[in-house]
Every structure is written in C-alpha cells, then in structure tokens.
Amino acid sequence: MAHPCRYALYSIMQKASEPVLCQVLRSVKLTTTGNYPINKSDNFFSLLKSRGTASLSLKAREAIWFHIFLLPWLITFLAFVLFPMIASFLLSFTKYNAIQPPKWIGIKNFILLSHDPVFWKSMKVTFTFTIIFVPLQLAISLFLAILLNLRVPGMRLIRTIYYLPAILPAVVTGLVWVWLFNPDFGLLNYILYLIAGIKGPNWLGSEKWVMPAVIISGLWGMGAGVIIFLASLQNVPQELYEAAELDGAGLLQRFRNVTVPIISPVILYNLLIGMIGALQTFARIYVLTGGGPNYASYFYNLYLYDNAFSYFKLGLASAQAWILFVIIMILTLIMLRTSGRWVYYAGGR
C-alpha cells in the first residue's frame, strides 16, 4: 500500500521547481534509506512516484520540505523585489510615461538630473536632514535606553510607552504633528506661550523652522532604536563594571571604556539603519509639508514620487531611484570598511 503522504506530496512538488530540487538532492549526495541510490538520470517526481517520501533519507525529506516552505518567499522575492529592480534599472535608460511604450534614450535621464536644480535642492535637503537627524537620534536613543535600563517600579509600562510611537503608521503620526505644529491652535505653541510667554513660530510654513519641525517629529518615533540599545545594555557583563569600579573608574569612565566598546556593534547597526531610513524619508514629510514651503522640505523621495506619479516620468524616476541606491550602497560600504577602527567584537574579527 502506498504511503499516505506520497501522492499529496507529489501534487505539491509538481508546482515547484523540479530542477532545483533535484540538484539539491544530488549536491548533498543523499541516498534513500533502502537500496535505491539517487542517480543522475533519476527524475525527481518519478522518484516520488515509485518510492514515495518514506523511502528517502531524513536529510532528503528535510531538504524537500525546506524548499517547499521556501517557495512562497522565493516567489514573492522574485515577483515583488528582483523583477521590479531589474525593470526599474532598464527603465532608467528610457523615456516612459506608462501610456506609450518605453523609448530607449541611454543615459539622458541621468544627464538631465545632473542639470536639474530641483534635483540638487532635494539632495541638499535630504543630506542636511540626515547629517543632523541621525547623530541626534543615536545620542537620544542611547540616553533613553540608559534611563530605561534602571530598575524602578513601573519600568515595563514606561518602556512600552516609549516604544508605542515606533509602531504607529507614518501617516497617522504625520497628521498628529500637523496639529501639534499648527501656529494658531497647536499644542506646541500653546506650551511655549504658557511657559515663556512667547508666540511660537509658524513651524511648517516657515523656511527657517520647517527643518527643525521635521527633525523633532522624526525623533518622536525612535522607539525601535531605544529598544535595541536597551537589549545591548542588558547584555553588558556586570563583572566588567565591577572590575572597572575596583580600578577606581568613575561613572563616565565606565560608560566610555566599558559600555561603549561592548555595545559598539549595536551603535554601528543603529547608525546604518538610521542613515538608510533618513535618506529614504517620505511618508511623514508628504503628510507634514508636501515639500514646502519653497522646497525647504522637498526631500529626495518626494521629488522621485512627483516625477513618477504626478508627472508620469517613470524613466526619470527610475534613474533617481538607482542614484539613491548607489549613494546608500557607497555610504554603507564606507561605514562598514571604517567600522574596524571603533567597533569592538568580543570574538575578534
């Protein structure tokens, strides 16, 4: 009598990639549990038909099911990540408006962007925000993590409250900050008047104040970085603090010579994630300012969005996307290559 899983597994595997699975079995040199070695001429599905899964070794069955469960992710990756990346790369060398067929124009999109003042303005705004925001986010996140690492009553509730803004949608938080920054009845200007007796600025309507407003609203959602720093602080060996204290090290010396080196890999991680996120800022700014006033908050991704979905210059927008990709890759590689000078790994490098 046939194994009960035999034909069910066969029907599933028919939808999978047979050559890949056959290669997996052959590459790891798996054999069946009986006297049936897997030959190069064997067909994977005929193997299942004739012998069923029960006759395969445990490693072979694990390899089969591993690839079965991997298929949904693989299909999603190919359809929604790899294929769009390849398509956008090809479109970056074309003139395409989503209505007419793409027209190959070579590197004209990149040349056009290099002479576009709005492109350079958006680049300047984005890098200005990143240079100011990322160090502030790192410093404040680490400071809050140190405070949240203290053992006081109700600390679990306090940690939850600090983390909540990080899980809220960017559009929701953007709308909240639009109200908070309102020059007439916003809560922020009301507090300034109540405490200092001064009239607050027009946060989102002034070229001078819009960038501070954007930075403040961004710092509100740094709960994820705080939690990561908190986890790293709790993994610092206490005996290192005790040894440093016996040597006469003060609080700041222990922080500088014990805490910072131990958590330096986490600092690097948060630095990279913060830099990548800041360079790709979009949703919150789209809700807060829409790029105004006078392009003072016109971030790179806002310009990319406008070219793609407002002006239907999809080829130009694809070129912008790849420029940003290359910039992020170069900055990431620089940080990783230079991290050996200040990042400490307990197990060596």
Beta strands, then each sheet from edge to edge (+ up, - down):
strand 1: 94-95
strand 2: 103-104
sheet 1: 1+ 2-
end
